[in-house]
């Protein structure tokens, strides 16, 4: 897809890419190397506030899905900043979703769908990807979800 088509889809979905979040530690948000963009884990900001808590405890499944979608939106914002254009994305190759959850919570794949379905909605077939969805006992800053990504990219 070209950049205009992607921007049109974002508009149709009512999505506005935020300013890319600055790293909270000693890393860079995106590394582009060998035809791939590796996006560091992104945290969920909804209406400017970090979504915190644990799925299966004080965060509902619907809120977790919304948090994962927010991570996906931030992944796109990071890719746009690093690549200059979302039109350079050939394909989202893989998403890694980490869900802050209790031992009894087993719907991590449903939570991760928030990010996965966003990528397909925005990028079409190029947004379909491999994925892992893992439950973890804690995430940075108490975040409910964190998602990282690998994207195949076209040269400048």
N, C-alpha and C positions, 0 to 999 in steps of 0.2 A: 504494500500500500504506500501511496505517497503521503507527504506531510499534510496536504490539504484534506485528503480523505480521512486521515486520522483526526485532524482538528474538527472536522465536520461530525465525526462519530462522538468525540468528546462532548461537543456542543449538544448533540441530540440526546445524549445520556445525562445532560445537565451537570457535567463535570468540568471543573476548572482545576488545572494543575497548580499546586501551591509552589511557593519558593522551596527549592530543595533544602532539606534539613541538613544542618552542619553536623559533622561527626561529634560524638560525645567522648571519644577517646583517641588513641594514636593509630588512626587508619584513614584511608581516603574513601569517599562514598562509592566511586566507580573506578575500576581499572579496565582499560581497553587494551587488549593484547591478542595477537594471533587471530583476528577476525571475531573476537568475542568481547562482550562487555560483561564484567563480573560486578554485580551490584551488591554492596554490603547490606547486611540486614537492616531493614527499615521498620521503624516503630509506627504504631497507629495514632495519628492525630486526627480527631474529629472535631470540627468547629474550633480549631486551635488548641484543643486540650488533649493530652495524652490519655488514651484509654488504658486504665490500669485494672488489676485484679486477676482473679483466677476463674477459669471456666469450671463449672461444676461446684462453685462456691458462691461467689458474689458477682459473676458476669454471666448473663444469659447466652444461650446459643446464638440468638439473633444479634446481640451486641457483639459477640465474637466474630460473626460473619461480617458485620459492619467494620469491625476493627481490621480484619484481614483485607477487606476492600480498600480501606484507608492506606494500608501498607502498600497495596498494589498501585494506588494512585501516586504515592511517594516514589515508588520504583520508577514509574513513568516520568515523573518530574526529574529524578536523578538522571535517567537516560537522556532526556531532552537536554539537560544542562551539559552533560558530558559529550554528547554526540552532535549537538547543535540542531538536530532535527529528529523527530520520532520516525520520519520516513526512512532513516538509515537502518531501522530494525528489520532484519530478514525474518527472524523468528525468535520468540521466547523459547529457549531450549529447556530450561528447568527452573522451577520455583522450589524453594525450601521454606516450609512453614513450621514455625515453632509456636506451640500453643501452651501458655501458662495454664496448667490444669491440675486438678486433683487426680489421685490414682484411679478413682472410679469413673472419671470422665473419659469416654471413648469415641467422641464425635469429632476428633481432630480433623478428619477429612472433610466433614461438613463445614467446619470453620474455614479451612484452607480454600474451600470453594469460593469464598468471598473474593479472594485475589485471583483465582483461576478463571472464574466466570468474567471478571472484569477484563482480563487480558484478551479473552476471546471476543468480548463485546466491543472492545476498542480496536483490536488489531485483526479481527477475523481469524482465518485459518492460521496466520502467522502468530497468533496469540495462544494457540493450543500447544501444550508443553508436557514434559515429564514432570513429576513432582514427588516430594516427600512431605508428610505431615506428621509431626512428632510432638508428643506431649512432654513438657518439661516442668520442673517444680518451681522455677523462677526465671524471669527475664530481666534485662537491664531496666532500671528505673521503675520496676514493678509492672512493666507493660503486659497487657493481656496476650498480645500476639507480636511476633516478629517474622518478617518474610524477606528472604534474599532471592537473587535471581541471576541467571546466566542468559544472555541474549546473543544470538549470532547477528553481526552487523555488517553492513555494506561499507566499503571504503569511502572516504570523503569524495 
